[in-house]
Amino acid sequence: MAPLDLATATNQRSLGTRIDGMDLTGPLGDDVVAEIRALWMRHAVVVISDQDITPDQHLAFARRFGALQGHTVTEILHPDYPELLVLSNRGRGGAKPINNGGAYWHSDITYEAEPPMGSILHGFIVPPTDGDTLYVDMTAAYDALDDELKAKLDGVQAVHTYRHRYEMMVEAGVRPPQSEEKMAEWQDVLHPVVRTHPETGQKALFINEGFTARIAGWSDDDSRRMLDRLSQHCMDDRFIYRHQWRTNDLIMWDNRCTMHCATSYDLSHERSMHRATIRGNLPV
């Protein structure tokens, strides 16, 4: 199946919907915010088009959905707005330039005990082609598993860690080196392989290539085989939406039931984005 079209995803459970004609430069009524949140919980990915907003306006909008969470890599935070992550190959706002952060399958910050509930990303300068972002519906991926595998995964936990991934990114030149003291702050955490969404009650796979290192209590071989099997399953086209960025798109995704991955682009073009991240709770 081809990736889903956001413009047609409006009522049924599907990955993504788009909102056109909205203005986020001013305050929104509680009823409007509630409608946006309802769409977000139904579709997991919401695109709000044509938002020429400032960092202050971006943060004000994000705070309507919860308290904000920072990022552990301070070099890519906005110096004047530390609650904004700067993803820019030109180092906009004084942050360290980064060519293509997140170019691997991951859910944001699952290496912390309480991963984010969601992220809101504003693409204010985008390349004319490529540089897309892919999203996977982890609820649909779980639903498509057979009953035997669902039973096998019930109650199973996996180890999530950032250290190994970060060391790989340093070697690739996309992250700055960190002190051993800083690296030691990134401890392993345990999360369920299948989590229950705290708002919808739906189950979703909660593993990702970026930060899920192994299944707790399983042998290395059994763990790797299962994680590879689940990852391959999630990569089926029927679970994936490819977002082709337009200038001033703003995308909200539910981190509890999606994975995402940035794709490559011509680095002679600028790609600059700001991301606000909303605090979550302990996965169960």
Secondary structure as UniProt FT lines:
FT   HELIX           6..8
FT   STRAND          17..19
FT   HELIX           30..43
FT   STRAND          45..48
FT   HELIX           55..63
FT   TURN            64..65
FT   HELIX           74..76
FT   TURN            82..83
FT   STRAND          84..88
FT   TURN            89..90
FT   HELIX           92..94
FT   TURN            101..102
FT   TURN            108..111
FT   STRAND          118..125
FT   STRAND          133..137
FT   HELIX           138..143
FT   HELIX           147..153
FT   TURN            154..155
FT   STRAND          157..160
FT   HELIX           163..171
FT   TURN            172..173
FT   HELIX           180..183
FT   TURN            184..185
FT   STRAND          189..192
FT   STRAND          194..196
FT   TURN            198..200
FT   STRAND          203..205
FT   TURN            209..211
FT   STRAND          212..215
FT   TURN            216..217
FT   HELIX           220..234
FT   HELIX           237..239
FT   STRAND          240..243
FT   TURN            247..248
FT   STRAND          249..254
FT   TURN            255..256
FT   STRAND          258..262
FT   TURN            267..268
FT   STRAND          272..278
//
